[in-house]
Amino acid sequence: MHTDPSISVEGLRQRYGDFEAVAGISFEVAAGELFALLGTNGAGKTTTLETLEGHRAAHAGTVRVLGRDPHRERRAVRPRIGIMLQEGGFFADLTVAETVDHWRGFTPAPRDRDEAVALAGLSDKAGVRVRQLSGGQKRRLDLALALLGRPAVLFLDEPTTGMDPEARRTTWKIVQEVVADGTTVLLTTHYLEEAEHLADRLAILHRGRIETSGTVEEVVAGYGDRITFHMPDHLQVAELPELRGARPDMTVTGGRAVAVYTVNGSGLQAGLYDLLRWADEERVRLDGLEARSASLEDVFLRTAEGADR
Ligand SMILES: Nc1ncnc2c1ncn2[C@@H]1O[C@H](COP(=O)(O)OP(=O)(O)OP(=O)(O)O)[C@@H](O)[C@H]1O
């Protein structure tokens, strides 16, 4: 069954004075999907999110949230979306439970207080004052407040920045439960692992443009598998063999010269075989040898580098 997307962005452009921060981007997020916007610093993620949240009108292009213009039809859209605010909005002297109660006063048909506190994994902190919460716990309280009105669409701007790995995993679990419940989520993040873990689909933004988008598998496919090893001291890169048509590159990692082959298609196993046979015949030791599929990090770094060239 075809349903209308919860979020659609077509040819969006945003300017600050003469500077074009978003230079004509298009994407759609289906109902119940989690879509991640990744990007280098200043790529335009927050500007895009703020436009979708209705804070600013599109300079050009069309933006729809739940079928409506989030800026012009703000009154209709706002009650149906959740925005995770930065922690600035809290009163430090209120407890977690009091904070939720306070926000319930502004929210149409809010969740029950204890349900919201439990959803954010803060039940054992309900009586604790906000000033005594850790940074990660404050972010989770932000999340509880964003979820108070059972939003159809949830916007999360870097929801786990500054969290330790355990707090981040707890937050991921909460977000996954929200998505399993049918909520559409648009998330920005600097953590590629977060996108890998959570996103149904993602887009990588660079200087206001979408450089690549799709599922993690789609985005990573075509970037090739990699074979790497420490450059043997007595060899030049030109003396290394070609592996199924792939020539080696040199990079420096952790102060060491590293040879890198990018092998396309199904050439990883065969390329590795050729390399090991060559090393055996030439009596070369391949220290630090690794063979692995491309990661989202490889794509991210190369997308940013490639677009800068
Ligand atoms: N109010 C503003 N006035 C002028 N320029 C702005 C304003 N807000 C953002 N910019 C510029 O627009 C560009 C995009 O900013 P934006 O905050 O959307 O990027 P981002 O992808 O969220 O970045 P980051 O990952 O660093 O948070 C940046 O170059 C930024 O300096």
The ligand as a Tripos MOL2 file, in Angstrom:
@<TRIPOS>MOLECULE
LIG
   31    33     1     0     0
SMALL
NO_CHARGES

@<TRIPOS>ATOM
      1 N1         22.0920   32.5130   11.4870 N.pl3     1 LIG1
      2 C1         23.0780   32.3080   10.6140 C.ar      1 LIG1
      3 N2         23.6420   33.3240    9.9520 N.ar      1 LIG1
      4 C2         24.6400   33.1310    9.0600 C.ar      1 LIG1
      5 N3         25.1490   31.9130    8.7370 N.ar      1 LIG1
      6 C3         24.6170   30.8660    9.3590 C.ar      1 LIG1
      7 C4         23.5650   30.9810   10.3280 C.ar      1 LIG1
      8 N4         23.2520   29.7530   10.7730 N.ar      1 LIG1
      9 C5         24.0620   28.8970   10.1180 C.ar      1 LIG1
     10 N5         24.8810   29.5590    9.2730 N.ar      1 LIG1
     11 C6         25.8820   28.9570    8.3830 C.3       1 LIG1
     12 O1         25.2120   28.0500    7.5230 O.3       1 LIG1
     13 C7         25.9750   26.8620    7.3300 C.3       1 LIG1
     14 C8         25.1470   25.6430    7.7230 C.3       1 LIG1
     15 O2         24.9460   25.6560    9.1400 O.3       1 LIG1
     16 P1         24.1760   24.4830    9.8830 P.3       1 LIG1
     17 O3         24.1460   24.8660   11.3270 O.co2     1 LIG1
     18 O4         22.8880   24.2260    9.2080 O.co2     1 LIG1
     19 O5         25.1630   23.2610    9.6360 O.3       1 LIG1
     20 P2         25.2510   21.8510   10.3690 P.3       1 LIG1
     21 O6         25.3720   20.8510    9.2900 O.co2     1 LIG1
     22 O7         24.1420   21.7040   11.3460 O.co2     1 LIG1
     23 O8         26.6390   22.0030   11.1180 O.3       1 LIG1
     24 P3         27.2240   21.3350   12.4600 P.3       1 LIG1
     25 O9         27.4390   19.8970   12.1410 O.co2     1 LIG1
     26 O10        28.5240   22.0630   12.6270 O.co2     1 LIG1
     27 O11        26.2260   21.5880   13.5540 O.co2     1 LIG1
     28 C9         27.2440   27.0450    8.1370 C.3       1 LIG1
     29 O12        28.2580   27.4940    7.2670 O.3       1 LIG1
     30 C10        26.8840   28.1310    9.1410 C.3       1 LIG1
     31 O13        28.0230   28.8680    9.5050 O.3       1 LIG1
@<TRIPOS>BOND
     1     1     2 1
     2     2     3 ar
     3     2     7 ar
     4     3     4 ar
     5     4     5 ar
     6     5     6 ar
     7     6     7 ar
     8     6    10 ar
     9     7     8 ar
    10     8     9 ar
    11     9    10 ar
    12    10    11 1
    13    11    12 1
    14    11    30 1
    15    12    13 1
    16    13    14 1
    17    13    28 1
    18    14    15 1
    19    15    16 1
    20    16    17 2
    21    16    18 1
    22    16    19 1
    23    19    20 1
    24    20    21 2
    25    20    22 1
    26    20    23 1
    27    23    24 1
    28    24    25 2
    29    24    26 1
    30    24    27 1
    31    28    29 1
    32    28    30 1
    33    30    31 1
@<TRIPOS>SUBSTRUCTURE
     1 LIG1         1 GROUP 0 **** ****
